[in-house]
């Protein structure tokens, strides 16, 4: 008996070949020739530069075709559309970042974590407009599954490498779903990146916030006495940040909070 368990085609579509073809997922053809590989990389490099100069609004198929010196039909053949080009630049850049980090083969102590976070901020600052495009992708309402997976990979790998080290040394709790915490941690790291992207914090402040964010999650999964040392580091980081604007205006009056005046005065 034939196994149709992997087929998404309905009985009605079997009677209608055109419907079956339209229902099948579209897959972009892969081009492996040296010429097309070179053209693809040239387009990605050019798109990266354009995005770094003026964000997504500066990137058009006409401009990219002209500056990459390829026909528009080649762009469509390789990437489908402008969205596909941007996704390719994101994937390409994240592969470079992961490879650069992997080559170091470092043992993920907390100092190594801090050093890597500082390096990430320096990379964002170096290519600020493009970094804002990438961060904007993460918070977009568009279902960019592949791009989001690429974006999450660096933060996730860093936290998981650190946590695996602590697990081996017997420093972590056994009553928590540590993998779930690792996955959820990534979202909080991107919130800090977003604060930098919109100008809420500068480069130096972003670094300290990233350190503090990591320490907060680390404190959740660790056990004493290691946990206490991390909480002490967190206190130092927060002290270096100073009292936040929100903290200085936070209301202790429940009636005010119920009215929506969350950060007005102290009762």
SULURMO-V407086 format. One record per residue. N is the residue number from 1. PSI is psi in radians with two decimals (999 if undefined). Layout:
BEGIN
n:N psi:PSI
n:N psi:PSI
END
This chain:
BEGIN
n:1 psi:2.35
n:2 psi:2.48
n:3 psi:1.91
n:4 psi:0.29
n:5 psi:-0.45
n:6 psi:0.00
n:7 psi:2.42
n:8 psi:0.14
n:9 psi:2.27
n:10 psi:2.95
n:11 psi:-0.67
n:12 psi:-0.63
n:13 psi:-0.51
n:14 psi:-0.55
n:15 psi:-0.27
n:16 psi:1.57
n:17 psi:-0.61
n:18 psi:-0.75
n:19 psi:-0.66
n:20 psi:-0.73
n:21 psi:-0.75
n:22 psi:-0.52
n:23 psi:-0.43
n:24 psi:2.47
n:25 psi:2.40
n:26 psi:2.30
n:27 psi:2.25
n:28 psi:2.33
n:29 psi:2.40
n:30 psi:2.28
n:31 psi:2.15
n:32 psi:-0.01
n:33 psi:2.67
n:34 psi:-0.66
n:35 psi:-0.84
n:36 psi:-0.60
n:37 psi:-0.74
n:38 psi:-0.72
n:39 psi:-0.74
n:40 psi:-0.81
n:41 psi:-0.63
n:42 psi:-0.71
n:43 psi:-0.79
n:44 psi:-0.78
n:45 psi:-0.72
n:46 psi:-0.75
n:47 psi:-0.70
n:48 psi:-0.78
n:49 psi:-0.78
n:50 psi:-0.76
n:51 psi:-0.63
n:52 psi:-0.37
n:53 psi:-0.65
n:54 psi:0.29
n:55 psi:-2.88
n:56 psi:-0.50
n:57 psi:-0.46
n:58 psi:-0.23
n:59 psi:2.02
n:60 psi:2.75
n:61 psi:-0.71
n:62 psi:-0.81
n:63 psi:-0.76
n:64 psi:-0.72
n:65 psi:-0.76
n:66 psi:-0.82
n:67 psi:-0.46
n:68 psi:-0.15
n:69 psi:0.86
n:70 psi:2.72
n:71 psi:2.58
n:72 psi:-0.65
n:73 psi:-0.52
n:74 psi:-0.69
n:75 psi:-0.83
n:76 psi:-0.64
n:77 psi:-0.67
n:78 psi:-0.61
n:79 psi:-0.07
n:80 psi:-0.93
n:81 psi:-3.06
n:82 psi:-0.72
n:83 psi:-0.74
n:84 psi:-0.61
n:85 psi:-0.82
n:86 psi:-0.75
n:87 psi:-0.66
n:88 psi:-0.68
n:89 psi:-0.66
n:90 psi:-0.85
n:91 psi:-0.73
n:92 psi:-0.79
n:93 psi:-0.71
n:94 psi:-0.59
n:95 psi:-0.68
n:96 psi:-0.77
n:97 psi:-0.83
n:98 psi:-0.72
n:99 psi:-0.71
n:100 psi:-0.74
n:101 psi:-0.76
n:102 psi:-0.61
n:103 psi:-0.43
n:104 psi:-0.45
n:105 psi:0.93
n:106 psi:2.67
n:107 psi:2.15
n:108 psi:1.26
n:109 psi:2.96
n:110 psi:-0.57
n:111 psi:-0.65
n:112 psi:-0.70
n:113 psi:-0.85
n:114 psi:-0.72
n:115 psi:-0.71
n:116 psi:-0.70
n:117 psi:-0.73
n:118 psi:-0.70
n:119 psi:-0.70
n:120 psi:-0.74
n:121 psi:-0.71
n:122 psi:-0.69
n:123 psi:-0.70
n:124 psi:-0.76
n:125 psi:-0.62
n:126 psi:-0.60
n:127 psi:1.03
n:128 psi:-0.80
n:129 psi:-0.72
n:130 psi:-0.69
n:131 psi:-0.66
n:132 psi:-0.63
n:133 psi:-0.81
n:134 psi:-0.79
n:135 psi:-0.67
n:136 psi:-0.60
n:137 psi:-0.71
n:138 psi:-0.66
n:139 psi:0.08
n:140 psi:2.67
n:141 psi:-0.15
n:142 psi:2.50
n:143 psi:1.28
n:144 psi:1.26
n:145 psi:-0.86
n:146 psi:-0.75
n:147 psi:-0.73
n:148 psi:-0.68
n:149 psi:-0.75
n:150 psi:-0.79
n:151 psi:-0.68
n:152 psi:-0.37
n:153 psi:-0.73
n:154 psi:-0.85
n:155 psi:-0.72
n:156 psi:-0.83
n:157 psi:-0.71
n:158 psi:-0.87
n:159 psi:-0.72
n:160 psi:-0.69
n:161 psi:-0.75
n:162 psi:-0.83
n:163 psi:-0.68
n:164 psi:-0.66
n:165 psi:-0.78
n:166 psi:-0.60
n:167 psi:-0.80
n:168 psi:-0.55
n:169 psi:0.05
n:170 psi:0.52
n:171 psi:0.00
n:172 psi:2.74
n:173 psi:2.66
n:174 psi:-0.04
n:175 psi:0.20
n:176 psi:2.66
n:177 psi:1.61
n:178 psi:-0.57
n:179 psi:-0.71
n:180 psi:-0.73
n:181 psi:-0.71
n:182 psi:-0.75
n:183 psi:-0.75
n:184 psi:-0.51
n:185 psi:-0.65
n:186 psi:-0.71
n:187 psi:-0.67
n:188 psi:-0.57
n:189 psi:-0.71
n:190 psi:-0.44
n:191 psi:-0.65
n:192 psi:-0.75
n:193 psi:-0.69
n:194 psi:-0.67
n:195 psi:-0.68
n:196 psi:-0.76
n:197 psi:-0.61
n:198 psi:0.08
n:199 psi:0.22
n:200 psi:-0.49
n:201 psi:2.68
n:202 psi:-3.08
n:203 psi:-0.81
n:204 psi:-0.74
n:205 psi:-0.67
n:206 psi:-0.75
n:207 psi:-0.84
n:208 psi:-0.70
n:209 psi:-0.67
n:210 psi:-0.72
n:211 psi:-0.84
n:212 psi:-0.71
n:213 psi:-0.74
n:214 psi:-0.77
n:215 psi:-0.62
n:216 psi:-0.80
n:217 psi:-0.66
n:218 psi:-0.71
n:219 psi:-0.46
n:220 psi:-0.63
n:221 psi:-0.27
n:222 psi:2.84
n:223 psi:2.79
n:224 psi:2.63
n:225 psi:-0.13
n:226 psi:-0.72
n:227 psi:-0.77
n:228 psi:-0.64
n:229 psi:-0.60
n:230 psi:-0.68
n:231 psi:-0.64
n:232 psi:-0.70
n:233 psi:-0.69
n:234 psi:-0.74
n:235 psi:-0.71
n:236 psi:-0.73
n:237 psi:-0.78
n:238 psi:-0.61
n:239 psi:-0.68
n:240 psi:-0.48
n:241 psi:-0.44
n:242 psi:2.99
n:243 psi:2.18
n:244 psi:2.79
n:245 psi:-0.70
n:246 psi:-0.80
n:247 psi:-0.63
n:248 psi:-0.37
n:249 psi:0.08
n:250 psi:2.31
n:251 psi:2.45
n:252 psi:0.19
n:253 psi:1.97
n:254 psi:-0.64
n:255 psi:-0.69
n:256 psi:-0.75
n:257 psi:-0.71
n:258 psi:-0.50
n:259 psi:-0.10
n:260 psi:0.01
n:261 psi:1.26
n:262 psi:-0.57
n:263 psi:0.68
n:264 psi:1.91
n:265 psi:3.05
n:266 psi:2.28
n:267 psi:999
END
